[in-house]
Amino acid sequence: MERRFGAAMTGERGAAYRESLRGRRVLVVGLARSGVAACRLLLACGARVTGTDLRPVEALGEDVKTLAELEVRLALGDHPAGLVETADLVVVSPGVPMTLPSLEAARRRGIPVIGELELAYRAMEADFIAITGTNGKTTTTALVGALLGGGVRPLLVGGNIGTPLAARALDFPPAGLVVAEVSSFQLETIEAFHPRVAAVLNLTPDHVDRHGSFVTYLEAKARVFLNQTPCDWAVLNADDPEVAALAGRTRARPVFFSRRRLLDEGISLREGWIVARLDGREMEIAPVGEIFLRGAHNVENVLAASACALWAGLSP
């Protein structure tokens, strides 16, 4: 059972999880921004860290060079298969394919393989809003951050946009709210990740070279609902058949948005206004003319962002 360290079944988050990392041997695969942030987080928690990247040191940033000064063991220019043999946990960066032989070897040995998103989530205690989709997720994440930025809860906007979450995991308060853009690559490696709101904007064939097929890509996106409960929200695009069908795959409350038709329940448009119909109440939010982002797709982004903000308690 020792090899099961870090698995989601432990249920640990926050200080308990950070303490569980002390003295553990952790391999970080991929040393771009998220990998470097993961190394620093793990070191701060007392883990014994090895970082590996296919690129030589000359091709990596200065941040990687400083990791050696912080007692991170570096294996650069290759991913030696032998590194996983002594690891208790493997943390993989989003750009690294899960078919990498060393990662497959780790899974065969029963060594947990998680991503930087999962690591950061487990190290924190804050609530999460997760936004994903093929297109528009960066804009929508930024919109939600702008809407909630003046609220009473501390706010962190990051993930696949801007700051790696691991870089802020140790100093972000438990009472805060994280708005995270999450990619299919990141969702491949979640275990305990549990967003209170999971928004899926749209789904079209993408990253087929990595996932192999649209079906596999869709399955990766659907993992955002993996740990949601009936107390959570799944914000879904009613105008995208693939997304709308995901309502049957989550235990969360489906909250639909539509640009094309007025919904009996959800966020949609009526006579030039964004309106929310939730729990038998209709609330006007704003005239569509006040959206200065161009394009119909940005109206959809605003509808999704409005749903996320309403969950967080922002008044219309």
C-alpha positions as CSV (number, residue, x, y, z in Angstrom):
1,M,0.0,0.0,0.0
2,E,3.0,2.3,0.3
3,R,3.0,2.8,-3.4
4,R,-0.6,4.2,-3.2
5,F,0.7,7.4,-1.6
6,G,-1.0,10.4,-3.1
7,A,-4.0,8.6,-4.4
8,A,-7.3,10.4,-4.3
9,M,-8.7,7.8,-1.9
10,T,-6.8,9.4,1.0
11,G,-9.2,12.5,0.7
12,E,-6.5,14.8,2.1
13,R,-6.3,18.4,1.1
14,G,-4.5,21.5,2.5
15,A,-2.1,21.2,5.4
16,A,-2.7,17.4,5.8
17,Y,-1.8,16.7,2.2
18,R,1.2,19.1,2.3
19,E,2.5,17.3,5.4
20,S,2.1,14.0,3.7
21,L,4.6,15.1,1.1
22,R,7.4,15.5,3.6
23,G,10.3,13.2,2.9
24,R,8.6,11.6,-0.2
25,R,10.5,11.0,-3.4
26,V,8.7,12.9,-6.1
27,L,9.6,12.9,-9.8
28,V,8.4,16.0,-11.8
29,V,8.3,15.3,-15.6
30,G,8.4,18.4,-17.8
31,L,10.1,21.6,-16.6
32,A,8.1,24.3,-18.3
33,R,6.4,26.9,-16.0
34,S,4.0,24.5,-14.4
35,G,6.7,21.9,-13.8
36,V,9.0,24.5,-12.2
37,A,6.1,25.7,-10.0
38,A,5.4,22.1,-9.0
39,C,9.1,21.5,-8.0
40,R,9.0,24.6,-5.8
41,L,5.8,23.6,-4.1
42,L,7.1,20.1,-3.4
43,L,10.4,21.4,-2.1
44,A,8.5,23.8,0.3
45,C,6.5,20.8,1.6
46,G,9.7,18.9,2.3
47,A,9.7,16.4,-0.6
48,R,12.8,15.1,-2.2
49,V,12.4,16.2,-5.8
50,T,13.8,15.1,-9.1
51,G,13.0,17.1,-12.2
52,T,13.4,15.7,-15.8
53,D,12.9,17.2,-19.2
54,L,13.7,16.2,-22.8
55,R,15.3,19.5,-23.4
56,P,18.9,20.2,-22.4
57,V,19.7,22.9,-19.9
58,E,20.6,25.4,-22.6
59,A,17.1,25.3,-23.9
60,L,15.4,25.8,-20.6
61,G,14.8,29.0,-18.7
62,E,16.7,30.5,-15.8
63,D,14.1,29.2,-13.4
64,V,15.1,25.6,-14.2
65,K,18.8,26.4,-13.5
66,T,17.9,27.8,-10.1
67,L,16.2,24.5,-9.2
68,A,19.6,22.8,-8.9
69,E,20.6,25.4,-6.4
70,L,17.5,24.5,-4.4
71,E,18.6,20.8,-4.2
72,V,16.4,19.5,-7.0
73,R,18.1,16.7,-8.8
74,L,17.9,17.4,-12.5
75,A,17.9,14.8,-15.4
76,L,17.9,16.7,-18.6
77,G,17.9,15.7,-22.3
78,D,16.0,12.5,-21.7
79,H,13.4,10.9,-19.4
80,P,15.4,7.9,-18.0
81,A,13.0,5.0,-17.3
82,G,15.0,4.2,-14.1
83,L,13.9,7.4,-12.4
84,V,10.4,6.1,-11.7
85,E,11.7,3.1,-9.9
86,T,12.6,5.1,-6.8
87,A,9.7,7.5,-6.9
88,D,6.7,7.6,-4.5
89,L,4.8,10.0,-6.7
90,V,5.1,11.4,-10.3
91,V,3.9,14.8,-11.2
92,V,3.6,15.4,-14.9
93,S,3.3,18.7,-16.8
94,P,0.4,19.2,-19.2
95,G,2.6,19.1,-22.4
96,V,3.9,15.6,-21.6
97,P,2.0,12.7,-23.2
98,M,0.7,10.1,-20.8
99,T,2.0,7.4,-23.3
100,L,5.6,8.2,-22.3
101,P,7.3,4.9,-21.5
102,S,8.5,6.1,-18.1
103,L,4.9,7.1,-17.1
104,E,3.5,3.8,-18.3
105,A,6.2,2.1,-16.2
106,A,5.2,4.2,-13.2
107,R,1.5,3.2,-13.5
108,R,2.4,-0.5,-13.9
109,R,4.3,-0.2,-10.6
110,G,1.3,1.3,-8.9
111,I,3.0,4.7,-8.5
112,P,0.5,7.6,-8.6
113,V,0.9,9.8,-11.7
114,I,-0.9,13.2,-11.3
115,G,-0.6,16.6,-12.9
116,E,0.3,20.0,-11.6
117,L,-3.4,20.9,-11.4
118,E,-4.1,18.0,-9.1
119,L,-1.1,18.7,-7.0
120,A,-2.1,22.4,-6.5
121,Y,-5.7,21.5,-5.8
122,R,-4.7,19.0,-3.1
123,A,-2.2,21.5,-1.6
124,M,-5.0,24.1,-1.3
125,E,-8.4,24.2,0.5
126,A,-10.1,26.9,-1.6
127,D,-13.2,26.4,-3.7
128,F,-12.6,26.1,-7.5
129,I,-14.5,27.2,-10.6
130,A,-13.1,25.2,-13.6
131,I,-13.6,26.4,-17.1
132,T,-12.9,24.2,-20.1
133,G,-13.9,23.7,-23.8
134,T,-12.2,23.8,-27.1
135,N,-12.5,27.5,-27.7
136,G,-13.2,30.6,-25.5
137,K,-11.9,29.2,-22.2
138,T,-9.2,31.8,-21.7
139,T,-11.7,34.7,-22.4
140,T,-14.3,33.2,-20.1
141,T,-11.9,32.6,-17.3
142,A,-10.7,36.2,-17.5
143,L,-14.4,37.4,-17.6
144,V,-15.2,35.4,-14.5
145,G,-12.1,36.8,-12.8
146,A,-13.1,40.3,-13.7
147,L,-16.7,39.8,-12.5
148,L,-15.6,38.4,-9.1
149,G,-12.5,40.5,-8.6
150,G,-14.3,43.0,-6.3
151,G,-15.9,40.4,-4.1
152,V,-15.4,39.6,-0.4
153,R,-13.5,36.4,-1.1
154,P,-9.8,36.4,-2.1
155,L,-9.6,35.5,-5.8
156,L,-7.0,33.6,-7.8
157,V,-7.3,33.4,-11.6
158,G,-4.8,30.9,-13.1
159,G,-4.3,27.3,-14.3
160,N,-3.9,27.1,-18.1
161,I,-4.0,30.9,-18.1
162,G,-1.3,33.0,-16.6
163,T,0.0,31.8,-13.2
164,P,0.4,28.1,-12.6
165,L,-1.7,27.2,-9.6
166,A,1.1,25.5,-7.8
167,A,2.9,28.8,-7.6
168,R,0.2,30.2,-5.3
169,A,-0.9,27.0,-3.5
170,L,1.0,27.7,-0.3
171,D,-0.1,31.3,0.3
172,F,-3.7,31.3,-1.0
173,P,-6.2,31.3,1.8
174,P,-8.7,28.5,2.4
175,A,-11.6,31.0,2.2
176,G,-10.6,32.1,-1.3
177,L,-12.0,31.2,-4.7
178,V,-9.9,29.9,-7.6
179,V,-11.0,30.5,-11.2
180,A,-9.1,28.0,-13.3
181,E,-8.8,27.5,-17.0
182,V,-8.3,23.8,-17.4
183,S,-7.3,21.9,-20.5
184,S,-7.9,18.3,-21.6
185,F,-4.2,17.6,-20.9
186,Q,-4.6,18.7,-17.3
187,L,-7.9,16.8,-16.8
188,E,-6.2,13.5,-17.9
189,T,-4.3,13.4,-14.7
190,I,-6.8,14.5,-12.0
191,E,-7.9,12.2,-9.2
192,A,-9.5,14.2,-6.4
193,F,-9.9,17.5,-8.3
194,H,-13.4,18.8,-7.4
195,P,-14.6,22.1,-8.8
196,R,-17.7,23.5,-7.3
197,V,-18.6,24.8,-10.8
198,A,-17.4,23.1,-13.9
199,A,-18.2,25.0,-17.2
200,V,-17.8,23.3,-20.6
201,L,-18.2,25.9,-23.3
202,N,-18.0,23.9,-26.5
203,L,-16.4,20.8,-28.0
204,T,-15.0,20.4,-31.5
205,P,-12.2,18.0,-32.7
206,D,-8.9,19.2,-31.2
207,H,-5.6,17.7,-30.0
208,V,-6.5,14.5,-31.9
209,D,-2.7,13.9,-32.3
210,R,-2.5,13.7,-28.5
211,H,-5.8,12.0,-27.6
212,G,-6.1,9.8,-30.7
213,S,-9.8,10.5,-31.4
214,F,-12.5,13.0,-30.8
215,V,-14.2,10.5,-28.4
216,T,-11.1,10.2,-26.3
217,Y,-10.7,14.0,-26.3
218,L,-14.4,14.3,-25.1
219,E,-13.8,11.7,-22.4
220,A,-10.8,13.8,-21.1
221,K,-13.0,16.9,-21.0
222,A,-15.8,15.1,-19.2
223,R,-13.4,14.2,-16.4
224,V,-14.0,17.7,-15.1
225,F,-17.2,16.3,-13.6
226,L,-15.5,13.3,-12.0
227,N,-15.8,14.3,-8.3
228,Q,-18.8,16.7,-8.5
229,T,-21.8,16.3,-6.2
230,P,-25.5,17.3,-6.5
231,C,-24.5,20.5,-4.5
232,D,-22.3,21.7,-7.4
233,W,-23.1,23.2,-10.8
234,A,-22.2,22.0,-14.3
235,V,-22.5,25.0,-16.6
236,L,-23.2,23.6,-20.1
237,N,-23.8,25.1,-23.6
238,A,-27.3,24.1,-24.7
239,D,-26.5,25.0,-28.3
240,D,-23.7,22.4,-28.6
241,P,-25.1,18.9,-28.8
242,E,-22.0,17.2,-27.5
243,V,-21.8,19.5,-24.5
244,A,-25.5,19.4,-23.7
245,A,-25.3,15.6,-23.6
246,L,-22.8,15.8,-20.8
247,A,-25.7,16.7,-18.5
248,G,-26.3,13.0,-18.2
249,R,-22.7,12.3,-17.1
250,T,-22.5,14.5,-14.0
251,R,-24.1,14.4,-10.6
252,A,-23.9,18.2,-10.4
253,R,-26.9,20.4,-11.2
254,P,-26.9,21.2,-14.9
255,V,-27.2,24.9,-15.6
256,F,-27.5,25.5,-19.3
257,F,-26.8,28.6,-21.3
258,S,-28.0,29.4,-24.8
259,R,-27.4,32.2,-27.3
260,R,-29.9,30.8,-29.8
261,R,-33.1,30.3,-27.7
262,L,-34.8,31.4,-24.6
263,L,-34.4,28.8,-21.9
264,D,-37.1,27.9,-19.4
265,E,-34.2,27.3,-16.9
266,G,-30.7,28.7,-17.4
267,I,-29.0,31.8,-18.8
268,S,-30.1,33.0,-22.2
269,L,-31.3,36.0,-24.2
270,R,-34.7,37.7,-24.2
271,E,-35.5,40.9,-26.2
272,G,-31.9,42.1,-26.3
273,W,-31.2,41.3,-22.6
274,I,-29.1,38.6,-20.9
275,V,-31.6,36.9,-18.5
276,A,-31.2,34.2,-15.9
277,R,-34.1,31.9,-15.1
278,L,-33.2,29.9,-12.0
279,D,-35.4,28.3,-9.4
280,G,-38.5,29.9,-10.7
281,R,-37.1,33.4,-10.8
282,E,-36.2,35.5,-13.8
283,M,-33.4,38.1,-13.4
284,E,-32.2,40.6,-16.0
285,I,-28.4,40.9,-16.0
286,A,-27.4,43.3,-18.8
287,P,-28.3,44.4,-22.3
288,V,-26.5,42.5,-25.0
289,G,-25.4,45.9,-26.4
290,E,-23.2,46.3,-23.4
291,I,-21.0,43.4,-24.5
292,F,-18.1,45.1,-26.2
293,L,-16.2,41.9,-27.1
294,R,-16.9,41.2,-30.8
295,G,-18.5,38.0,-32.2
296,A,-21.4,35.7,-31.3
297,H,-18.9,33.4,-29.6
298,N,-18.2,36.1,-27.1
299,V,-21.9,36.4,-26.2
300,E,-21.7,32.7,-25.3
301,N,-18.6,33.3,-23.2
302,V,-20.5,36.1,-21.3
303,L,-23.5,33.8,-20.8
304,A,-21.2,31.1,-19.3
305,A,-19.3,33.7,-17.2
306,S,-22.6,35.0,-15.9
307,A,-23.7,31.6,-14.7
308,C,-20.4,31.1,-12.8
309,A,-20.7,34.5,-11.2
310,L,-24.3,33.9,-10.1
311,W,-23.2,30.6,-8.4
312,A,-20.6,32.7,-6.5
313,G,-23.3,34.9,-5.2
314,L,-22.8,38.0,-7.4
315,S,-26.0,39.9,-7.8
316,P,-27.4,40.4,-11.4
